[in-house]
């Protein structure tokens, strides 16, 4: 996927947040890109960090037909990403942050390759492809119709990426009433424009068929679950169910829609900084606590 770790600089002789921990790996969600994390990396000195693209979501990301084996089972993609992380870190344990589908993949990596993971933060994460909601007609067409789905995905993405205003307007469907996008990284649109709509459609179809809540009970690494309380994409109850099932979880309630890193970047950065400093993360073996508001 062609991207190296970035080592953050320190300021005024002060160590970066959580500098004593492992590298930070950030996983974006469906129809996002690594640039989603730009506001966070600008707000915080993350130290050594890396944001890989999901299949099809950037020009250098895996794409069909080569990516087809990655979508052939529940764990193939997660194991592939874990192998890449292991190669880039030399096997050091990492701190994983995942948003939406990226949160699901972060948990799969923690389940399948716990020796690579120090701890996890998931934001607006799913544990099953239905997101706790009835799918829209557009979603059913794109993910459920083998012939029409890929064509529909190409048409929709072409229109969505045509200009910056249309791109930002489409993203408002992920916001809660009264929210606004504080900043939309221009590189998100640029990266997605170099990606593969056909591969993104195949990934979306794969995601729709996923369900792993029961198996997530075996995850022993500490997980901070940031629950987006007014999320129009992933139901609140769906996110709460995930927090309840994880044996070593802390739940944090964010009064936001699906994109707190873009609608409330300062508060989101403070939450991540606390997690990096280990103030918001439990020790291993800690039981789930009552949600705290962030």
N, C-alpha and C positions, 0 to 999 in steps of 0.2 A: 504493500500500500504506500510505499515510498515516502514516509515521513519519519523524521528523527525526533528523539526527545529534545525538549528545550529546557535548558537550565536557567532558572530565574535568578536575577540579580537581587542582592540585598541592598537596603537603603539605610544610610546613616549608621552603618555598623550593626544593624538589627537583623536577626535571622528571619528568613522567610517563615510564614505560618506553617507549623508542622514540619519544619525543615528536617527534623530528626526521623521522620517517617519515610516510607518508601515512595517511589515515584507515583505521581497522580495520573491515572488513565481515565479519560472522560469519553463516554459513549453516548452519542446523540440518538434521537429516535427516528421513526419513519418520516420521510419527506422533510428531514432536517439535514444538517451537514456538520462537519467538525467546527465550522465557524460559529455555530450556536454558542460555543463557549468563549467567544472573544470578549464579551463584556466582563465575564468572570475573570479571565486571565489578565485583563486590563486593570480590574479593581484590586486584585490580590497578586502578591508575588507567590506563585504556586510552587516555586522551586522546579524540580525536574518533572515535566509533564508532557503528555502525549494525547492527541485526540484523533483516533483512526476513523476513517469513513466506513459506514456499513456498505454492503454490496450495492453497487449501482449509484451511490450517492456522491461520487466525485469521479473525475476522469481517470484517476489512478486506482480506483477501487475495483474489487473483483466484480465481474459481470458475466452474464450468460454469453455463450454456453458453458464457459469454464467454471462459473460459480454454481452450476446446477447441483453438483454433489454436496455443496454446503447447505442446500435446502432440502436434502433428501431424508433428514431425520431431525428429531428434536434437538440433538446435541451437536451435530456436525459443525454448524456455524460457530457455536460457542467454543468448541474445542479448537477450531481453526484460529479464532481470535486469541484464545489463550496461548496457543503455540507461538503466535506472532509476538504477543506481549512477553513471553518467556525469552524469545530470541533477542528482543530489544533491551530487555532489562538484565540479561545474563542470569535469569532465574530469581532475581530479587523479588520479594513480595511487594505488591502494589496496593495503592488505595484507589478503589474503583468508584467512579461517579457515573450513574446512568440515568438518562431521562426517557420516560415512556417505554418504547420497545428497547431502548438502550439499557434501561433499568432491568428489564427482563433478562437480557443477555448478560448483564453484570451478575445477576443472581445465578444464572446457569453456570457461569465461569466459576463462581464461588462454590457451587455445588460439585462441579466436575473436577476442578483443579484447586482445591482449597490451599494447597501448599504455595500457590502463586499469589494469594490474596491476604492482605493485612486486615482490611475492613472495607465496608461498602456503604455508599450512600445512594439511594434511589429516590427519584423525584417524579411524581405523577406516574408511577410505574404500573405496569400491567402484570398479572399473573396468568391471564388467559386472553386469547385473541378477541373475545367479545367486548372487552373493556368494561363489562358490567352494563352495557347498553344495547338496545336493539339497533342493528346496523341500518344505515341509510340505504336508499335505493342505489345511489352512486357507489357505495362501498360494496354492495352485493354484486353489482355489475363488474366492477374492477377486479374483485378478488374471487368471484364465484363462477365466472363464465370464461372458460379456457380460450375461446376464440375471440369474443368481443372484449374481454378484459384488457389484454395487452394493447389493443388499438385504442380503447377508451383512455387508458393511462397515458399514451403518447399525446393524444389530442388535449387532454386536460392539463398535462404538464407544459405543453407548448404554450397554451394560453396563459397559464399561471406565471410562467417565467418570462413572458413577453416584455414586461417592463417593471420597474421597481415599485410603482404605485399598485399595480395589480398583485404583485407578489405580497406586499404588505397587507393589502386588503384581504387577500385569501387567508392570511394568518390570523385575522381578527376572529375567525370562527373558533379559534382555540382560546379566546379570552372570555373572562367573566363579564357580566354587565358592569359598566362603569370603568373597566380597565382600558388602558391604552398602551401601545408599544412605546417604550421609552427610547429604544434604539433597535433597529433591525440591521445586523451586520450585513453590509453589501456583499461580502464574500459568500454568504449563504446562497444567494441567488446565483452567483458566478459558479460556485462549486456544483450546485445541482444542475446547472445548464450544461456542464461537461459530463454529467453522469449518464446513466442508461435507464430510460423509462421502463423498458421491458424488464430489466432486472429488478427495479424498484417494485413493479407490479408483482413479480414472482415472490419477492420478499414479503410484500403485503399479504399475498395469498397464503404463504407459509405461516405468517404471524396469526392470521385468522384461525388457523387450525391448532394453535398451541393451547396447552392447559397444563400447568405444572405446580399448582398450589400445594397439593399433598406432598410432592417430592421436595419442595422448598423447606419442609419441616426438618430435613436432614442437614441444612446449612448451619454450621457451627460458628462461622465468622460473625463478628458483630456487624449489624446492619442498622443504619439510620434511615428510616422511611419518612421522607418529606411528603406529606399528604396535602395535595392542592384541594382545599375545601370547596372551591366553587368551579371545579374543573368541568368544562362541558364535553371533554373528550373521554376521560377515564372517570367513571362514577366514583363518588366519595366512598360508598360502601365497598366497592371493589378494592380500593386502596386500603381501606381499613381492614378488610379481610386478610390482605397480604401481611400487614403489620402484626395482626393477631397470630398468624400461623408461624412466623419466623421465631425460632427459639431464643435468639440473642439479638432482639430488636429494640430500638427506641423509636417512637413515633413522634414526629413534629408536624403540627398543623400550620400550613401557610394559607392565609386568607387571599388566595389568588386563583386564577384560572390555570390553564395547562402550561403556561410559559413564564414562570416566576423569574427566570434569569433575564427575560426581556421586558417584563412589565414592572418588576420590583427588584431591579438589579442590585441596589444597595443592600436591601434586607437579605436578599439571597446570598450575596457575598459574605455578609456577616454570619449567616448560618453555616456556610461552607468553611469559613475561617475557624469558627468554633469547633467544627468537626475535625478539621486539620490539626488544630491544637489539642484535640482529644478531649475537649470540654463537653462535646455533645455526643460522644460515642461511648457505649458501654464497654466494659471489659468482657473478655470472652466468657461465655456461659451465663451472661446476664439475661434475665427474663424480660419480656416486653413490658414497657412501662406505659402509664397513661399518657396520651398525647399532650405535648406542650405546644403552645402557639408560638409561631415565629413571625 
